Amino acid sequence: MPEFLDAILLARIQFAFTVSFHFIFPAFSIGLASYLAVLEGLWLKTRKQLYLDLFKYWLKIFAIAFAMGVVSGIVMSYQFGTNWSVFSDKAGPVIGPLMAYEVLTAFFLEAGFLGVMLFGMNKVGKKLHFAATLMVALGTFVSAFWILSVNSWMQTPVGYEMGANGQFLPGPSWWDIVFNPSFPYRLVHTVIAAYLTTAFVVGGVGAWHLLKDRTNAHARKMFSMAMWMAAIVTPIQIFAGDLHGLNTLEHQPQKVMAMEGHFDSHPDGAPLILFGIPNSEEKRVDYAIAIPKASSLILKHDLDAPLAGLDTIPDDEEPPVGIVFWSFRVMVGIGFAMLGIGMWSLFARVRKRLYYWPMLHRAALVMAPSGFVAVIAGWITTEVGRQPYVIYNLLRTADAASPLDAPAVAASLLAFVVVYFAVFGAGVWYILHLMHKPPHTGELGVKRGDKGPIRTAGITPGPTQNPGDADTLPTSRQEAE
């Protein structure tokens, strides 16, 4: 085994692989649970069958994504004991209770109401079923709340006391730990990212079916709702990201230095490096394309504001600049691409061509997985940018690992890769298979010999109406003109 693949690096790769694979599913299920609540609420309010059809269509997909998220998340907790036992021992008094709060709140909500949401529509009343859907959506948010509180405390640790044996002990106020300095920004940024991830998946599925049949009322509604999210929420996310960046500059300046590629300090205004190749050995960015003083304008709101560089940081405390530099640009680039799709859809909507521009639909289809790429790139920026610390400025990653041999960690990493791609690859394939099929009236099927759709919901629909009644746009270019 190559010498550079030591046990610590392999343990980091293993945790990065499992947490990245895991977060794909919560990033989708957090937004999708809220989308399901919106669909069911609209159905209860308007009694339009179209919303119930879409609810049932996405409910099946949510069930699979939620299950894979739960299963893929379990193994990460074991790694705290196997690969990161020193971290668990030292930070356990703070980290452990926060994760227990997630179980006592989010998991109880989800476990208590998920069955009703998935299987109880013909067992309970309409309002109770809607309440169950709302509780599941709330549970996904509460889960994100506690996990992000844990991660944020590791980024900006406060409210602790050091024990005699080197443990981090909670101080007099748990609220200081929970609402640590970076937590509000990280929570808002991550939850909005989950909503946008779901919106672009829904928009991509709607675009796929519009390309095949632009008169499909279900596809129209999906696409329209997703594009409203893209147009309205993406600018909010960019603003939230800017605030998060300013908070990071205050509390983790070397992370921002790596993100910006600032090897040198700039006393008279720092340039915004758009592209380039970071050269950590020579302490410069090769082939840089930069806008003079723009970084100072963004980070300090002053063209001439000084910005410190990595030359003020000891070499052994610098994060890996190349990884952070590029992951940050991938995240930001996708964010602006999302904004472009949102603005394009607004223009098409004003022109009454939202359902008639194949180029827009193809672009939305290409952007369908973009949210997943953006959130993974964001987490890479966050976690790699914190290095060489696992608890920022207090506990180094190298000092937090278990005393393991590299071959043992490599074997478990290989097992994870094989099992994850086999099991979860099959699950993702099945989700894509479900998305490939268009939603239809009476979603969930038609009984053999029946003349109409199964009443699987056990709820009498509202007045009979065409699903297309929810869409007032014309069904052909000639009618639109």
Buried (B, 14 or more C-beta within 10 A) or exposed (E): EEEEBBBBBBBBBBBBBBBBBBBBBBBBBBBBBBBBBBBBBBBBEBBBBBBBBBBBBBBBBBBBBBBBBBBBBEBBEEBBEBBBBBBBBBBBBBBEBBBEBBEEBBBBBBEEBBEBBBEBBEEBEBEEBBBBBBBBBBBBBBBBBBBBBBBBBBBBBBBBEEEEEEBBEBEEEBEBBBBBBBBBBBBBBBBBBBBBBBBBBBBBBBBBBBBEEBEBBBBBBBBBBBBBBBBEBBBEBBEBBBEBBBBBBEBBBBBBBBBBBBBBBBEEBBBBBBEBEBBBEEBBBEEBEBEBBBBBBBBBEEBEBEBBBBEEBEEEEBBBBBBBBBBBBBBBBBBEBBBBBBBBBBBBBEEEBBBBBEEBBEBBBBBBBBBBBBBBBBBBBBBBBBBEBBBBEBBBBBBBBBEBEBEBBBEBBEEBBEEBEEEBEEBBEBBEEEBEEBBBBBBBEEEEEEEEBEBBBEBEBEEEBEBBEBBEBBBEEEEEE
